[in-house]
Amino acid sequence: MRVVVDANILMSCLISPLSSDRETLLESNSEFFAPNFLFAELFLHKEKIMAHSKLDEARLHEYLHQMLEFVDFFQLDLISDKNRQKAYDLCKDIDVKDSVYVALCL
């Protein structure tokens, strides 16, 4: 199965290392995909993740490295304009920020 993951899922995995999300990511036979800007989103929230997880920076980097081995990242320019527009139309009344993830699904 192919699954698109967003920053919230990866942050959940980092904050709760014993979470079912983390277990699913690390032990699943699924393929996981994310847009490449997800790296920036994770670093934007690094302090919050460290505070909630009570992990030091070295341990946080270790967990992040483990998880990212299972995620394939895509550049936004590889998503067609048609799929971007369709995703925007689907998300515009809910949360426009999610349109990139929906476009990647398409």
C-alpha positions in Angstrom: 0.0 0.0 0.0 1.2 3.6 -0.7 0.6 6.1 2.0 1.2 9.9 2.0 2.3 11.1 5.4 2.1 14.7 6.6 4.1 16.6 9.2 1.6 15.8 12.0 2.1 12.1 11.6 5.9 12.4 11.8 5.7 14.8 14.7 3.5 12.4 16.5 6.0 9.6 15.9 8.8 11.8 17.3 6.8 13.0 20.3 5.6 9.6 21.3 8.3 7.0 20.4 6.0 4.2 21.5 3.0 5.5 19.5 1.1 3.3 17.1 2.0 5.7 14.3 5.7 5.1 14.8 5.1 1.4 15.0 3.1 1.4 11.8 5.8 3.5 10.0 8.7 1.3 11.1 7.1 -2.1 10.9 4.7 -1.7 7.9 5.2 -3.2 4.4 3.6 0.0 3.1 5.4 2.6 1.0 5.4 6.1 2.6 5.6 9.3 0.7 5.8 13.0 1.6 6.6 16.4 -0.1 10.2 17.5 0.5 9.1 20.6 2.4 8.2 18.4 5.3 11.8 18.6 6.4 11.4 22.3 6.9 8.2 21.9 8.7 9.7 19.4 11.2 12.7 21.7 11.9 10.3 24.7 12.3 8.7 22.7 15.2 11.9 21.2 16.6 11.7 23.0 19.9 8.1 22.0 20.4 8.8 18.4 19.5 11.8 18.3 22.0 9.7 19.8 24.8 6.7 17.4 24.4 8.9 14.3 23.8 11.4 15.2 26.5 14.1 14.0 24.1 17.5 15.6 23.9 18.6 16.8 20.5 20.8 13.8 19.8 18.0 11.3 20.5 15.6 13.4 18.5 17.9 13.2 15.5 18.3 9.5 16.0 14.5 8.9 15.9 14.1 11.2 13.0 16.8 9.4 11.0 15.1 6.0 11.7 11.8 7.3 10.5 13.0 9.1 7.4 14.6 5.9 6.1 11.1 4.7 5.5 9.8 7.8 3.7 10.3 8.7 0.0 10.3 12.5 -0.6 9.1 14.2 -3.7 9.8 17.7 -5.0 6.7 19.8 -5.5 7.5 20.5 -9.1 7.0 16.8 -9.9 3.3 17.1 -9.1 1.3 18.0 -12.2 -0.6 21.3 -12.4 -3.7 19.3 -13.0 -3.4 17.4 -9.7 -2.4 20.5 -7.8 -5.6 22.3 -9.1 -7.8 19.3 -8.3 -6.3 19.0 -4.8 -6.8 22.7 -4.2 -10.4 22.4 -5.3 -10.9 19.5 -2.8 -9.2 21.3 0.1 -10.1 25.0 -0.4 -13.1 24.9 2.0 -11.3 22.7 4.6 -7.6 23.5 4.8 -5.6 24.8 1.8 -2.3 23.8 3.4 -3.3 20.1 3.0 -3.7 20.5 -0.8 0.0 19.5 -1.4 -0.6 16.2 0.4 -3.8 15.6 -1.5 -2.0 16.4 -4.8 0.7 13.9 -3.9 -2.0 11.3 -3.3 -3.5 12.0 -6.7 
